[in-house]
Amino acid sequence: MTRDQYQTVKEIADCLKVSETTVRGWIKGGELRAIEIGKGWRIPDRDPDTFLCSHATPSRVVPGSDHGSETGRERGA
């Protein structure tokens, strides 16, 4: 048995500032890994980071920029 620490659906929802329904939808859709224990779901501590990385938008590269992902707004233009 692993020694992972687990969070509840409510804890994940509060952390990400989304509803518990949204988190349950991610679980049921297979996007967020969870373990069903009793009447509730438990999410291993490492899995929300994996989930967020898989949903991150790619960096934008501005043609002719030396800074790669820097856009006009980020440069203060």
N, C-alpha and C positions, 0 to 999 in steps of 0.2 A: 504494500500500500504506500502511495506517495505521501509526502509530508507537505503538500501544497496548502496554502492558506486560501480561504474562499470568501467571496463576497455575495451578498444577496442581490436580488433584482433591484430592490429599493436603493441599496448602496450604490450600485452602478448607475441607476437612473439619476440619483442625486449628484453624483460626481460629474456626469456628462450633461446635466441639466436638461434631461429629456424625461418623458413619462415612463412609468413602469410598463405600460402597454407597448411602447416602442421597443424597450429592451426585450420583452417577451417575444415580440415579433421577430427581432433579430435572432433570438434563440430558436424559435420554431422554423424560421427560414434557413437555418444552418449557417448564418453569418457569424454568430457568436456562440462559442462552445460553452456548454453548461452541463451540470449534472443534476438530475432530478433526485432530490432527497425528501422523502415524505411528500408534503403538499407544496413544496417550494423548490426553486431552482437555486443552485450555487454555482458561481462562476470562479474558476481558479484565478488568482491574482495576476498571473502573467498573461491571461487571455485578452483582457481589455486593450492592452498595448498592441497586441498582435492584430486585433480587430481594427483599432484606429489606424495603424500603419497600412492595412489593406484598403482602407477607405479614404486615405489622404489623396488630395489632388496632386498631380505632378507639378514640379517647379516650372515656371515659365521662363524660357530663355528669350531675351530681347535681342533681336539681331543688331549687331554692331556695339553691343554693350560689353564692357570688360568685366562686369559683375555677374554674369550668368542670369540669375533669376530676378535681378533688380528691375523694377518697372518704374515708370515716371512718377507714380504716386509715392513709391518708397524712397525715391531720390529727392522728394520735395518739390517736384516740378508741377 
